[in-house]
Amino acid sequence: MAKSDLKWKAMGNGIVAAPVSGDMEKGPCRFFLKYPVGLVTPLHHHSADHHVTVVSGSVTLTVGGKQHRLGPGAYFMLANRAPHVAKVEGNEDVVLFIQAEAPWDVVMAK
């Protein structure tokens, strides 16, 4: 799929997603997710186990109290509803490619 063919949709808080395959609301899916400069997500988790590759930008991912600074080409997986926070670093949006094993959701910590 060419970059020009991506159809970005608003997800809230300046975050946009571009589905590549599957249906984000119904089952396994693959999509790009873009975080804007300055974004710090609240503590949250996703019901779906998912694999993530950083395409561009820099993000600090905090999981289990450990911070991981990740740049282009970095890979991580989040499973078992792992609570996490993502913080965009620097002056560039962060673009992630995500493969989710089930429908995509965002569940905020209580």
N, C-alpha and C positions, 0 to 999 in steps of 0.2 A: 504494500500500500504506500503510495507516495505521500509525502508530508502534506502536499496541497489537497489531498483527498480526505484528510482527517476532519471530522465534524465535532468540534469542541462544544461541550454543554456545561453550563454553570452548575456547580455542586454546592455553592455557598462559601462565604468568607474569602472570595476571590479565587477559589480553587476551581479548576475546570478539568473535565475528563473528555477523552476522545476514544470511544470504543473501537476496537480492531476486530474482535470476533467474540461470539457468544453474546449473551444478554446479561448485563450487569445486575439486573433485578431478578433474574430467573434461574441462573445457574453458573457453571464455570465460565470464565470470561478473561479476555486479555484487553488491556487498555492502557493508554497514556494518561498520566495525571500530572497536572502542572500546579505548583505552589508559587504564589507571588512573593517577590522580595519582601522581607520583613515578617513573613508569617511564622507564628509559633502556634502549633495546634494545642488544644487542651489535651489532657490525658484521656486516651480513648483506646478502644480495641476494635477489631473486625472479627465477625463470626467465622469468616472463611480463612483457612490457611492460605498464605499467598507468598509468591516469589517476586522480588523487586530488583530491578536494575536501574541505577542512576544514569540517565542519558546525558543530562547537562546540569550545571549548577552545583552547589554544595549544600549539604544538609547535615545537621547533627541529629541523630536518632538516639533517644534515651529509652532504654529498655532495661527493666530490673535494676534501676539505679546506675547503670553504666552508660556513658556517652560514647557514641561512635560517630566520628566525623567522616562523611562519605562524599566522594566526588565522582565525576564521570567514570563509568565502567565498574563502579562498586556494585556488589550484589549482596542482598540479605534476604532472609526468609523470616516471616512472623507466623507462628503457629500457636494453637491452643489458646486463642483469644488473648495473646500477650499484650498487656497494657503498654502504651508507648506515647512519646511526645516527639514531634518533628519540628525542627527549627531551621528555617532557611538562613544560610550564612552568605555574606557578601552582597554584591550588587546585581545578581543575576537570578532570574526565576529558576526554580528547580523543576526539571522534567523527569518523571519516573516512568518506567514501563513495568506494568504489574500483570502477573498471571495469578488470578484468584481461582481457587479450587471449588468455589460455591458462590452463591449470590453475594454481591458486595454490599456491605453496610458499614456504618460508623456508629459505634455505641459509646457514648460519653461515660466517663467514670462518674460515680455518684459521690 
